[in-house]
Amino acid sequence: MRAHLLGFLLILASVAPSQGADPTDDSVYYEYIPDVPYNTFEARLSGLEKEIELNFNSKVKAFIDYFTVRNREYTKAAIANANFYFPIFEKYLAKYGLPDELKYLSIVESGLNPRAISRAGAAGLWQFVPSTGRIYKLHQDWYIDERMDPYEATEAACKYLKELYGYFNDWELALAAYNSGPGRVRRAIRRSGYKKKFWEVYRYLPRETRSYVPQYVAVLYALNYAEEHNMFIDEPNFKTEFDTVLVSQYFHLPTFAQQINVCMEDIEKLNPQIKRKALPANVKGFALKLPAEARDLVVSQRAFLYDTASKVGQKELEYAARNSVGSTFGRDQIIHRVSSGDVLGKIAMKYHVRVSDIRKWNRLNGNLIRIGQRLKIWVLPTYKHRQKSPMVAKVVQKPVDVDGKKVHYVQQGDTLWDISRKYDGLTVDRIKQLNNLKGSGIKPGQPLVIGDAD
């Protein structure tokens, strides 16, 4: 019979499962887990429901079991970190008029780990992939990755979630789109016969996305009813009071921390977006967060402290930045379109880069490439193009001024969603309103008003 149905869970703290458990060993303990009736879960979720639907079914129940029985330590860690991160989330959710309960979504994404990185390259509390991070102006380089900044990334996530809800007008579908992208959700809606609810299009969604919304509901339940499942936290991770100082120079953080007698771990906790324990020489006005009690010392001895922090490790870090596999430090991006006869070795020689770099930049597991494939190549400024062609040059489309209006001419493959994301402050509904569109159908070459000319 399954352990949670008996109401108990055997936790082995230091004994491997294959070794068995000695009842007299203090490292093995029994933790009581209440046996909750099925209909109680539904009643409890009903009491939590606010703006986002919290549908309960066997799939949601399976994930509740996971977070309250099989992986209680994951849930406890999330509860401990919620005290630190939830106030940040609540601030930005309120700013953008979004449901407060969206703060639980980050637990599904990252387990409230600001430095979490997925196999697909998504990073931070809200797991932005590099391309989406750039769309929402999250700076990414060898030293700094703002996808890991709790404040910048949370604001970006709020903007993205608000756009998704504006497009689907349903929070469950918006959450599904946050996971898989709006295109896959639109495809599922189309294949379902244009149903408008998550559970109606469920079977047409990618497997990961089918689990995503049930996980969100289960996490929300688990954190709100942790005590009812005998989950208690001994040491919650409360938000640290901090102040900021501006840095516009190379800055070695361990040296600085030692000089002001602050634990380096505290500085890293407040600034998880700093990846190399240092800020680069070209940084401008970086707002470095410090424990509040250190600010007076820093202000009174700023010149000495900044000078000391500028003298350690710069050459070593810059050498590593230039030579690490896949580094883009000091390089410019071009696009190479694979043609007949191309192999990675030949392409690498052409652009004076390494095959391992090309693999890293394009997330290639092997050497297989296909004709027509577009490869990102980061070249040194000393590299000179022999010719400029559409295959290499990056085309940037600009709106055209027509009779006092900004006009976008529809390109092959454009959708209203794609166009709305090319221009700041533009939404799908706004495009429809400006152009008296009743549906989402558009054609290549069609002029669309996107705003007033400057």
HELIX and SHEET records of a PDB file:
HELIX    1   1 ALA A    3  LEU A    6  1                                   4    
HELIX    2   2 PRO A   17  GLN A   19  5                                   3    
HELIX    3   3 TYR A   38  LEU A   48  1                                  11    
HELIX    4   4 SER A   58  ASP A   65  1                                   8    
HELIX    5   5 TYR A   66  ARG A   70  3                                   5    
HELIX    6   6 ARG A   72  LYS A   95  1                                  24    
HELIX    7   7 ASP A  100  TYR A  104  5                                   5    
HELIX    8   8 LEU A  105  SER A  110  1                                   6    
HELIX    9   9 PRO A  130  ILE A  135  1                                   6    
HELIX   10  10 GLU A  146  MET A  148  5                                   3    
HELIX   11  11 PRO A  150  PHE A  168  1                                  19    
HELIX   12  12 TRP A  171  SER A  180  1                                  10    
HELIX   13  13 PRO A  182  ARG A  191  1                                  10    
HELIX   14  14 PHE A  198  VAL A  201  1                                   4    
HELIX   15  15 TYR A  202  TYR A  204  5                                   3    
HELIX   16  16 ARG A  207  ASN A  224  1                                  18    
HELIX   17  17 GLU A  227  HIS A  229  5                                   3    
HELIX   18  18 LEU A  253  GLN A  259  1                                   7    
HELIX   19  19 MET A  264  LEU A  270  1                                   7    
HELIX   20  20 ALA A  292  ALA A  294  5                                   3    
HELIX   21  21 ARG A  295  SER A  300  1                                   6    
HELIX   22  22 ARG A  302  ALA A  309  1                                   8    
HELIX   23  23 GLN A  314  ASN A  323  1                                  10    
HELIX   24  24 LEU A  344  TYR A  351  1                                   8    
HELIX   25  25 VAL A  355  ASN A  362  1                                   8    
HELIX   26  26 LEU A  416  SER A  420  1                                   5    
HELIX   27  27 VAL A  428  ASN A  435  1                                   8    
SHEET    1   A 2 PHE A   8  LEU A  12  0                                        
SHEET    2   A 2 VAL A  28  TYR A  32 -1                                        
SHEET    1   B 2 PHE A 242  VAL A 247  0                                        
SHEET    2   B 2 PHE A 286  PRO A 291 -1                                        
SHEET    1   C 2 PHE A 251  HIS A 252  0                                        
SHEET    2   C 2 ALA A 278  LEU A 279 -1                                        
SHEET    1   D 2 ASP A 332  ARG A 337  0                                        
SHEET    2   D 2 ARG A 374  VAL A 379 -1                                        
SHEET    1   E 3 VAL A 400  VAL A 402  0                                        
SHEET    2   E 3 LYS A 405  TYR A 409 -1                                        
SHEET    3   E 3 PRO A 447  ASP A 452 -1                                        
END                                                                             
